[in-house]
Amino acid sequence: MRGRPGLSKKSKRALTRGDFLRAAGVGAAGATLLGAAGCGGLAGEGPRLPEEYLPGGGAGPNVILVIIDTLRRDHVGAYGNPWIQTPNLDALAEESLLFTRAHPEAMPTLPARRAIHTGMRTWPTRPPSYGWKSIPAGQTTVAETLSREGFGTYLVTDTYVQFRGDLNFGRGFDYYRTIRGQEKDTYKDPSSVNEEWMRDHYLILGEGKKARQYLANVQDRNGEEDYFAPRVFSDAAQALDEAVGENRPFFLVADCYDPHEPWDPPQEYVSLYDEGYTGKEPLDDNYGRDDYLTDRQLLRMRAAYAGEVTMMDRWLGKFIERAYEIGVMERTLLVVVSDHGHLLGEHGYTGKLAYALYPEMTDTVLMVRHPRGEGAGTSSDFYASTHDVAPTILGFLGIEQPAPMDGQNLIPLLEGKEPLEPRDHITQGYKDYVCCRDEYRVMFCRNDGTDAHLFDAVNDADQRRDLAETEPETVRRMYEDYAQRDAAGRLPNF
């Protein structure tokens, strides 16, 4: 564990709303995003609680888990990005232990969430679903465990792929708020969108069914507060108020689908990163080669994604400010994790691709804020992953795991101790591909070891120079010692 450049190690004390607001730069010109300086103006204030709940009402200890879909690590200031505005994530990082080598053990959305909620590895997965299915009946979720312990359990999410009737990601939650309309959710009638208007305004791929459905879903928006990230974090703030009013410990999950595509943030956010564009807006992308885009269109797509990141950050900040305002942060563990990234023209690809497991896809955000300031302002290069979230939550609460979990409790790292079990590598899977990494090399290949790509983890962090042909023994070693061992010898057919 080490201090981050420009940050001092915090004393072990309860962290306050003032600490967060100062770190977020509220009131600084151009810093945006908590207060009246935010793009598009300030949404209405949340409901006020009775005085007995301010500032120290409710019970505890509590846990807030924020899951952010498709958030690339390299698009967050706390991880070194100098141009994308994420002041609230950056402020939170100053109060957290920041994991600099966090990677999802399985991708994409549903496999990652299975691991987050259960502490069990989803990978290796098998066709045809490759882990895109319900949480297995034999695995207990954190929400189920905490509900039995008397916690109030709350889930607010717009991640619509969880909503299908045969899925069970609401297991254990007393309060399950679903926000409809993301991406191709069949929420509203797509025929309500005029075909000519759609193709005049947007860069449409193929028949445009996905775009048409999405545009139908969002056509009644009136202001920024009607966009998805604002709705998720506003509803999460309401759930937070309700949880405090129950006067018992709570576990609250805010699961935000943005910055997942489609990308259409308000123009004020896109203009932070790109101006002067007069072409059709790249609402969505093709999962494959990027040669369908001009350089200018690709630049615009990246700006739209960055705008979604900044809007999400702003409303996350409002949610965190509310938590400080009502006094729960003094006894609440806060975990922020992203599930995977997204290629935006790097390596010649756009989208999420199993055969392109480059850092833009595999490097994710993980920060853990302890209410007593344990680990605040420091970072860890421990190979942390999605299946570590559940045991960390239970470890903080001092609650025994219902059955041994695959992941590790990360709380000792916040306390400056060694990990319970050191990791010299990490493996992660996406469909029929596996990625292995250690201190010196990163390798990804098919589950049978073919189509291998190898990179120098020290001198080629962006993975531009493929060493697979010149180091075949390294490829073989990583496949056998890491992939096959972690899969208990079950690759490629299991």
C-alpha positions as CSV (number, residue, x, y, z in Angstrom):
1,M,0.0,0.0,0.0
2,R,1.4,3.4,-0.9
3,G,0.4,7.1,-0.8
4,R,-0.7,8.6,-4.0
5,P,1.2,11.6,-5.5
6,G,-0.2,14.8,-4.2
7,L,-2.2,13.1,-1.4
8,S,-1.3,12.8,2.2
9,K,-2.3,9.9,4.3
10,K,-5.3,10.8,6.4
11,S,-5.5,10.4,10.1
12,K,-7.8,7.6,11.3
13,R,-10.9,9.7,12.2
14,A,-14.5,9.8,11.0
15,L,-14.5,11.6,7.7
16,T,-16.9,14.5,7.3
17,R,-19.1,16.1,4.6
18,G,-16.7,19.1,4.7
19,D,-13.8,16.8,3.8
20,F,-15.6,15.5,0.8
21,L,-16.8,18.9,-0.4
22,R,-13.3,20.4,-0.1
23,A,-11.8,17.5,-2.0
24,A,-14.4,17.8,-4.7
25,G,-13.6,21.5,-5.2
26,V,-17.1,22.7,-4.7
27,G,-17.3,26.4,-5.7
28,A,-14.1,26.4,-7.7
29,A,-14.6,28.0,-11.1
30,G,-15.1,25.3,-13.8
31,A,-14.8,22.4,-11.4
32,T,-18.5,21.7,-12.1
33,L,-20.4,19.3,-10.4
34,L,-21.8,19.6,-7.0
35,G,-23.9,22.7,-6.6
36,A,-24.9,25.5,-8.9
37,A,-21.8,25.3,-11.0
38,G,-23.0,22.0,-12.5
39,C,-23.9,21.7,-16.1
40,G,-27.6,22.2,-16.7
41,G,-28.3,23.7,-13.3
42,L,-29.1,22.1,-10.0
43,A,-31.9,19.6,-9.5
44,G,-34.4,20.1,-6.7
45,E,-33.2,19.4,-3.2
46,G,-34.0,16.0,-1.8
47,P,-36.7,15.7,0.9
48,R,-35.7,16.9,4.3
49,L,-35.7,14.4,7.2
50,P,-37.0,15.1,10.7
51,E,-34.4,16.8,12.9
52,E,-33.9,13.7,15.0
53,Y,-32.2,12.1,11.9
54,L,-29.8,15.0,11.3
55,P,-26.9,14.7,11.3
56,G,-26.5,11.5,13.2
57,G,-29.8,9.6,12.9
58,G,-30.2,6.0,11.9
59,A,-28.2,3.0,13.0
60,G,-25.1,1.3,11.7
61,P,-22.7,0.1,10.6
62,N,-24.0,0.3,7.1
63,V,-22.7,-0.4,3.6
64,I,-23.3,1.5,0.3
65,L,-22.2,-0.3,-2.8
66,V,-22.0,1.7,-6.1
67,I,-21.7,-0.4,-9.3
68,I,-20.9,1.6,-12.4
69,D,-21.2,-0.1,-15.8
70,T,-18.6,0.4,-18.6
71,L,-16.4,2.9,-16.6
72,R,-12.9,2.7,-17.9
73,R,-10.1,3.2,-15.3
74,D,-8.2,5.6,-17.6
75,H,-11.2,8.0,-17.7
76,V,-11.0,8.9,-14.0
77,G,-8.8,11.7,-12.7
78,A,-7.8,9.8,-9.5
79,Y,-6.3,7.1,-11.8
80,G,-4.2,9.7,-13.7
81,N,-6.5,11.1,-16.4
82,P,-5.7,14.8,-16.8
83,W,-8.5,15.9,-19.0
84,I,-11.8,14.2,-18.0
85,Q,-13.7,15.9,-15.2
86,T,-14.5,13.4,-12.4
87,P,-14.2,15.6,-9.3
88,N,-16.5,13.6,-7.2
89,L,-14.8,10.2,-7.9
90,D,-11.5,12.0,-7.3
91,A,-12.7,13.4,-4.0
92,L,-13.9,10.0,-2.9
93,A,-10.6,8.5,-3.9
94,E,-8.9,10.9,-1.5
95,E,-11.0,9.3,1.3
96,S,-10.5,5.7,0.1
97,L,-8.0,3.0,-0.6
98,L,-7.6,3.0,-4.4
99,F,-6.9,-0.3,-6.1
100,T,-4.7,0.3,-9.1
101,R,-4.8,-3.3,-10.4
102,A,-8.5,-4.1,-10.2
103,H,-9.9,-6.3,-12.9
104,P,-13.2,-8.1,-13.2
105,E,-12.8,-11.9,-13.0
106,A,-15.5,-12.4,-15.6
107,M,-17.2,-10.1,-18.1
108,P,-19.5,-8.5,-19.2
109,T,-22.4,-7.1,-17.2
110,L,-24.2,-10.1,-15.7
111,P,-21.2,-12.4,-15.1
112,A,-19.5,-9.5,-13.3
113,R,-22.5,-8.8,-11.1
114,R,-22.9,-12.5,-10.2
115,A,-19.4,-12.3,-8.7
116,I,-20.0,-8.9,-7.0
117,H,-23.2,-10.1,-5.3
118,T,-22.0,-13.6,-4.2
119,G,-18.2,-13.4,-3.8
120,M,-17.9,-16.5,-6.0
121,R,-16.1,-16.6,-9.3
122,T,-18.3,-16.8,-12.4
123,W,-15.4,-17.7,-14.7
124,P,-14.8,-20.2,-16.2
125,T,-18.1,-20.1,-18.1
126,R,-19.5,-22.4,-20.7
127,P,-21.5,-21.9,-23.9
128,P,-24.0,-20.9,-24.9
129,S,-24.6,-18.3,-22.1
130,Y,-21.0,-17.8,-20.9
131,G,-22.2,-16.8,-17.5
132,W,-25.0,-14.6,-18.8
133,K,-27.7,-16.0,-16.5
134,S,-29.1,-16.0,-13.0
135,I,-27.1,-16.2,-9.8
136,P,-26.9,-20.0,-9.1
137,A,-29.4,-21.3,-6.6
138,G,-26.6,-22.7,-4.4
139,Q,-24.9,-19.3,-3.9
140,T,-26.0,-16.9,-1.3
141,T,-26.0,-13.1,-2.1
142,V,-24.7,-10.4,0.3
143,A,-28.2,-9.0,0.4
144,E,-29.7,-12.3,1.5
145,T,-27.1,-12.7,4.3
146,L,-27.6,-9.1,5.5
147,S,-31.4,-9.3,5.3
148,R,-31.2,-12.3,7.7
149,E,-29.0,-10.3,10.0
150,G,-31.7,-7.6,10.3
151,F,-30.4,-5.1,7.7
152,G,-32.6,-3.1,5.5
153,T,-31.6,-4.0,1.9
154,Y,-32.1,-1.6,-1.0
155,L,-31.3,-1.9,-4.8
156,V,-31.8,0.9,-7.2
157,T,-30.7,0.3,-10.8
158,D,-31.3,1.0,-14.5
159,T,-29.2,-2.0,-15.6
160,Y,-32.1,-3.4,-17.6
161,V,-30.5,-6.7,-18.5
162,Q,-31.1,-7.8,-14.9
163,F,-34.9,-7.2,-15.2
164,R,-35.8,-10.2,-17.3
165,G,-38.4,-12.3,-15.5
166,D,-36.2,-15.5,-15.3
167,L,-33.3,-13.6,-13.7
168,N,-32.9,-13.2,-10.0
169,F,-30.6,-10.3,-9.3
170,G,-33.1,-8.8,-6.8
171,R,-32.6,-11.7,-4.4
172,G,-32.4,-10.6,-0.8
173,F,-33.5,-7.0,-1.4
174,D,-36.5,-5.6,0.4
175,Y,-36.6,-2.6,-1.8
176,Y,-35.9,-3.1,-5.5
177,R,-36.3,0.0,-7.7
178,T,-36.0,-0.6,-11.4
179,I,-35.6,2.3,-13.8
180,R,-36.7,1.2,-17.3
181,G,-35.7,2.4,-20.8
182,Q,-31.9,1.9,-21.1
183,E,-30.4,0.8,-24.4
184,K,-32.7,-1.7,-26.2
185,D,-35.1,-2.3,-23.3
186,T,-38.5,-2.8,-24.9
187,Y,-40.1,-0.1,-22.8
188,K,-41.9,2.2,-25.3
189,D,-43.1,1.8,-28.8
190,P,-40.2,2.2,-31.3
191,S,-42.5,3.1,-34.1
192,S,-43.0,6.4,-32.4
193,V,-39.6,7.5,-33.7
194,N,-39.5,8.9,-37.2
195,E,-37.1,7.0,-39.4
196,E,-36.0,10.0,-41.5
197,W,-35.5,12.2,-38.4
198,M,-33.4,9.5,-36.7
199,R,-31.1,9.0,-39.7
200,D,-30.8,12.8,-40.2
201,H,-29.6,13.3,-36.7
202,Y,-27.7,10.1,-35.8
203,L,-25.0,7.9,-37.3
204,I,-27.2,4.8,-37.5
205,L,-25.7,1.3,-37.8
206,G,-27.6,-1.2,-40.0
207,E,-31.4,-1.3,-39.5
208,G,-31.1,0.9,-36.5
209,K,-33.4,-1.2,-34.3
210,K,-31.4,-0.6,-31.1
211,A,-31.2,3.2,-31.7
212,R,-34.9,3.4,-32.5
213,Q,-35.9,1.6,-29.4
214,Y,-33.6,3.7,-27.2
215,L,-34.8,7.0,-28.8
216,A,-38.4,6.0,-28.2
217,N,-37.6,5.2,-24.6
218,V,-36.1,8.7,-23.9
219,Q,-38.1,10.9,-26.1
220,D,-40.1,12.4,-23.2
221,R,-37.1,13.7,-21.3
222,N,-37.4,17.4,-20.2
223,G,-34.2,18.1,-18.5
224,E,-31.0,16.6,-17.1
225,E,-32.7,15.1,-14.1
226,D,-34.6,12.8,-16.6
227,Y,-31.4,11.2,-17.9
228,F,-30.5,7.8,-16.5
229,A,-27.6,8.4,-14.2
230,P,-29.4,11.4,-12.5
231,R,-32.4,9.2,-12.0
232,V,-30.4,6.3,-10.5
233,F,-28.6,8.5,-8.0
234,S,-31.7,10.6,-7.2
235,D,-33.7,7.5,-6.5
236,A,-30.8,6.1,-4.5
237,A,-30.8,9.2,-2.4
238,Q,-34.5,8.7,-1.7
239,A,-33.9,5.1,-0.8
240,L,-31.1,6.3,1.5
241,D,-33.5,8.7,3.3
242,E,-35.9,5.8,3.7
243,A,-33.2,3.5,5.0
244,V,-32.2,6.1,7.6
245,G,-35.8,6.5,8.6
246,E,-36.0,2.8,9.4
247,N,-33.4,3.3,12.1
248,R,-31.6,0.0,11.5
249,P,-28.4,-0.9,9.7
250,F,-28.8,-0.9,5.9
251,F,-27.1,-2.3,2.7
252,L,-27.8,0.0,-0.3
253,V,-26.8,-0.8,-3.8
254,A,-26.9,1.9,-6.5
255,D,-26.2,0.1,-9.8
256,C,-25.8,2.7,-12.7
257,Y,-25.7,1.5,-16.3
258,D,-24.1,4.7,-17.6
259,P,-21.6,5.4,-19.2
260,H,-22.7,2.3,-21.1
261,E,-23.8,3.1,-24.7
262,P,-25.9,4.7,-26.2
263,W,-24.1,8.0,-25.5
264,D,-26.3,11.0,-25.6
265,P,-25.5,13.3,-22.6
266,P,-26.7,16.9,-22.6
267,Q,-24.7,19.0,-25.0
268,E,-23.1,20.9,-22.1
269,Y,-21.2,17.8,-21.1
270,V,-20.1,16.8,-24.7
271,S,-18.9,20.4,-25.2
272,L,-16.4,19.9,-22.3
273,Y,-14.5,17.6,-24.6
274,D,-15.4,18.5,-28.2
275,E,-16.7,21.6,-30.0
276,G,-17.4,22.5,-33.6
277,Y,-18.8,19.1,-34.7
278,T,-21.5,19.4,-37.3
279,G,-22.0,15.8,-38.4
280,K,-24.4,13.1,-37.3
281,E,-24.1,12.1,-33.7
282,P,-22.5,8.6,-33.1
283,L,-25.1,7.4,-30.6
284,D,-23.9,3.8,-30.6
285,D,-21.0,1.8,-31.9
286,N,-20.3,-1.4,-33.8
287,Y,-18.7,-4.3,-31.8
288,G,-15.7,-4.9,-34.1
289,R,-13.3,-3.0,-36.3
290,D,-13.6,0.8,-36.2
291,D,-13.2,1.4,-39.9
292,Y,-16.8,2.4,-40.2
293,L,-16.0,5.7,-38.5
294,T,-14.0,8.7,-39.8
295,D,-11.4,10.1,-37.4
296,R,-13.8,13.0,-36.7
297,Q,-16.7,10.7,-35.8
298,L,-14.5,8.7,-33.6
299,L,-13.3,11.8,-31.7
300,R,-17.0,12.8,-31.3
301,M,-17.8,9.3,-30.0
302,R,-15.1,9.6,-27.4
303,A,-16.3,13.0,-26.3
304,A,-19.8,11.6,-25.9
305,Y,-18.6,8.8,-23.7
306,A,-16.5,11.2,-21.7
307,G,-19.6,13.4,-21.3
308,E,-21.5,10.5,-19.9
309,V,-18.7,9.8,-17.4
310,T,-18.8,13.4,-16.2
311,M,-22.6,13.5,-15.9
312,M,-22.6,10.2,-14.0
313,D,-19.9,11.6,-11.7
314,R,-21.9,14.8,-11.0
315,W,-24.9,12.9,-9.8
316,L,-22.9,10.4,-7.9
317,G,-21.5,13.4,-6.1
318,K,-25.0,14.6,-5.2
319,F,-25.8,11.2,-3.8
320,I,-22.7,11.1,-1.7
321,E,-23.3,14.7,-0.5
322,R,-26.8,13.6,0.6
323,A,-25.2,10.7,2.6
324,Y,-22.9,13.1,4.3
325,E,-25.7,15.6,4.9
326,I,-27.9,13.1,6.8
327,G,-24.9,11.8,8.8
328,V,-24.6,8.2,7.7
329,M,-21.1,8.4,6.3
330,E,-19.6,8.4,9.8
331,R,-20.6,4.7,10.1
332,T,-20.9,3.5,6.5
333,L,-18.5,1.6,4.3
334,L,-18.6,2.9,0.7
335,V,-17.4,0.7,-2.2
336,V,-17.3,1.9,-5.8
337,V,-16.6,-0.7,-8.5
338,S,-17.0,-0.8,-12.3
339,D,-17.6,-4.0,-14.2
340,H,-15.6,-3.6,-17.3
341,G,-14.4,-1.0,-19.8
342,H,-15.1,-0.3,-23.5
343,L,-12.9,0.1,-26.6
344,L,-13.3,3.5,-28.3
345,G,-11.0,3.0,-31.4
346,E,-8.0,1.8,-29.5
347,H,-6.2,-1.1,-31.2
348,G,-8.6,-0.6,-34.1
349,Y,-11.7,-1.7,-32.4
350,T,-14.9,-0.3,-30.8
351,G,-17.2,-2.1,-28.4
352,K,-16.7,-5.0,-25.9
353,L,-14.9,-7.8,-27.6
354,A,-13.8,-11.1,-26.1
355,Y,-10.9,-11.4,-28.6
356,A,-9.6,-7.9,-27.7
357,L,-8.9,-8.0,-24.0
358,Y,-6.8,-4.8,-23.9
359,P,-6.6,-2.5,-20.9
360,E,-9.4,-0.3,-22.2
361,M,-11.6,-3.4,-21.6
362,T,-10.1,-5.1,-18.6
363,D,-8.9,-2.3,-16.3
364,T,-11.6,-1.1,-13.9
365,V,-12.3,1.1,-11.0
366,L,-12.3,-0.1,-7.4
367,M,-12.1,2.2,-4.3
368,V,-13.1,1.4,-0.7
369,R,-13.9,4.2,1.8
370,H,-13.8,3.2,5.4
371,P,-15.8,5.4,7.8
372,R,-12.8,5.7,10.2
373,G,-10.5,6.8,7.4
374,E,-8.6,3.5,7.3
375,G,-6.4,3.5,4.1
376,A,-7.6,6.9,3.0
377,G,-5.4,8.7,0.5
378,T,-3.4,5.5,-0.3
379,S,-3.4,3.0,-3.1
380,S,-2.8,-0.7,-3.4
381,D,-1.4,-2.7,-6.3
382,F,-3.0,-5.9,-5.0
383,Y,-4.8,-7.8,-7.8
384,A,-8.3,-7.1,-6.6
385,S,-11.5,-8.2,-8.4
386,T,-15.2,-8.3,-8.5
387,H,-15.5,-11.4,-6.4
388,D,-13.6,-9.6,-3.5
389,V,-16.5,-7.1,-3.0
390,A,-18.8,-9.5,-1.1
391,P,-16.3,-10.8,1.4
392,T,-15.0,-7.3,2.0
393,I,-18.5,-6.1,2.9
394,L,-19.1,-9.0,5.3
395,G,-15.6,-8.6,6.7
396,F,-16.2,-5.0,7.5
397,L,-19.4,-5.9,9.3
398,G,-17.9,-8.8,11.2
399,I,-20.5,-11.2,9.7
400,E,-19.4,-14.8,8.9
401,Q,-19.6,-15.9,5.3
402,P,-22.6,-18.3,4.8
403,A,-20.2,-20.5,2.9
404,P,-16.5,-20.0,1.9
405,M,-16.2,-17.5,-0.8
406,D,-13.7,-17.4,-3.7
407,G,-12.9,-13.8,-3.1
408,Q,-10.9,-12.1,-0.4
409,N,-11.8,-9.7,2.4
410,L,-9.8,-6.5,1.5
411,I,-10.3,-4.8,4.9
412,P,-6.8,-5.9,6.1
413,L,-5.3,-3.9,3.2
414,L,-7.2,-0.8,4.4
415,E,-5.7,-1.4,7.8
416,G,-2.2,-1.5,6.3
417,K,-1.8,-5.2,6.8
418,E,-0.8,-7.9,4.3
419,P,-3.5,-9.6,2.2
420,L,-4.9,-12.7,3.7
421,E,-3.7,-14.6,0.6
422,P,-1.1,-12.9,-1.7
423,R,-1.9,-13.0,-5.4
424,D,1.0,-13.1,-7.9
425,H,-1.4,-13.1,-10.9
426,I,-5.0,-12.7,-11.9
427,T,-7.2,-14.5,-14.5
428,Q,-10.3,-13.1,-16.1
429,G,-12.6,-14.4,-18.7
430,Y,-15.0,-13.1,-21.4
431,K,-17.0,-15.7,-23.4
432,D,-14.4,-18.2,-24.9
433,Y,-11.3,-16.1,-24.1
434,V,-9.2,-15.8,-21.0
435,C,-6.8,-13.1,-19.9
436,C,-3.9,-13.8,-17.5
437,R,-1.6,-11.2,-16.0
438,D,1.3,-11.0,-13.6
439,E,3.9,-8.5,-12.7
440,Y,5.7,-8.8,-16.0
441,R,3.4,-10.1,-18.7
442,V,-0.2,-9.9,-19.9
443,M,-1.5,-12.7,-22.1
444,F,-5.0,-13.4,-23.6
445,C,-6.1,-16.2,-25.8
446,R,-8.9,-18.6,-26.5
447,N,-9.9,-21.0,-23.8
448,D,-8.0,-23.7,-25.8
449,G,-4.8,-21.6,-25.8
450,T,-5.0,-20.6,-29.5
451,D,-5.1,-17.0,-30.8
452,A,-2.7,-15.9,-28.1
453,H,-1.5,-12.3,-27.6
454,L,1.3,-11.4,-25.2
455,F,2.5,-8.1,-23.9
456,D,5.1,-6.6,-21.6
457,A,3.2,-5.4,-18.5
458,V,6.0,-3.1,-17.4
459,N,7.3,-1.4,-20.6
460,D,4.2,-1.7,-22.8
461,A,1.2,-1.0,-20.5
462,D,-0.9,0.1,-23.5
463,Q,-0.3,-3.4,-25.1
464,R,0.9,-2.2,-28.5
465,R,3.7,-4.7,-29.2
466,D,2.6,-8.4,-29.4
467,L,5.3,-10.7,-28.1
468,A,3.4,-14.0,-28.6
469,E,5.5,-15.2,-31.5
470,T,8.8,-14.4,-29.9
471,E,7.9,-15.8,-26.5
472,P,5.9,-18.9,-27.1
473,E,7.1,-20.5,-23.9
474,T,5.8,-17.6,-21.9
475,V,2.4,-18.0,-23.5
476,R,2.4,-21.7,-22.7
477,R,3.5,-21.2,-19.1
478,M,0.8,-18.5,-18.4
479,Y,-1.9,-20.6,-20.0
480,E,-0.9,-23.8,-18.0
481,D,0.1,-22.2,-14.7
482,Y,-2.5,-19.5,-14.6
483,A,-5.5,-20.2,-16.8
484,Q,-5.6,-24.0,-16.4
485,R,-4.8,-23.9,-12.8
486,D,-7.4,-21.3,-11.9
487,A,-9.9,-23.2,-14.0
488,A,-9.0,-26.4,-12.1
489,G,-7.9,-28.0,-15.4
490,R,-11.3,-27.6,-17.0
491,L,-10.2,-25.6,-20.1
492,P,-11.2,-25.7,-22.9
493,N,-14.1,-28.1,-22.6
494,F,-15.9,-28.3,-19.3
